[in-house]
Amino acid sequence: MMIKKHYEQIGVAMTCRSYEEYVRMFDLLPEDMENGRLLDVAAGGSSFTAEANARGYSAYAVDPRYGAGIKEWIQEATEEIETSTAKLAKLQENFDWSYYESLEKHRAGRVASIERFAAHVLDAEHQERYIDGKLPELPFADDSFSLVLCSHFMFLYADQFGPEFHTKAVLELMRVCKPGGQIRIYPLVSLNWERYAELGKLLEIIEFNGGKAQLLTSHLPFIPSSTEYLKINAAKQ
């Protein structure tokens, strides 16, 4: 009997992705990012916030790891890169390497991202950009951000977080998004590489609560069967 391979992960892994990866996965254009504050949710060790601010945008990141002990977490995240690389090595024939080119370059990108992130988050001048918090209850006022991004958390861990969590989480992202703003979520598949089973119902909930939901093409090929991201346009006042 053939055993289906999938990426094995216990608990939520850190994410270490670059600005360019965010641009590709979310199909971001300058006009998407220049209309107000940006928020990266469950940002982990990604360098998007550091790089976006360096480009003149106003970006913030939120993650439950940004509290006490962040230096220790950065070290753990650095070590986790080696663990995840070893997992990918056993499954690499399943992934699309057209962007990363090789396992070695994929790993190098993760290392560069965590190093850029660490330099930024540990700099007193930028620490206010990193907020300790997690879904489904974020520590922000209503209508706080013009663009809200969530990479490699929602849907990916569908086996650990059920439909009720995902519904509350999406509504929370909509709450902190300004009227006329956008929310973008990627990927739409779980670690089993299967599309989130309750996505249709979730789209209906989004529409019922005033959002306009679209499934659009992502330009970061890698995860099997993951070619789309979810874009939500928040209702205008």
Secondary structure, DSSP 8 states (H G I E B T S, - for coil): ---------SS-------HHHHHHHTT--HHHHSSSEEEEET-TT-SHHHHHHHTT-EEEEEEGGGSTTHHHHHHHHHHHHHHHHHHHHHHGGGS--TTT-SHHHHHHHHHHHHHHHHHHHTSTTTGGGEEE-BTTB-SS-TT-EEEEEEESSTTTTTTTS-HHHHHHHHHHHHHHEEEEEEEEEE--B-TTS-B-TTHHHHHHHHHHTT-EEEEEE-S---STT--EEEEEE----
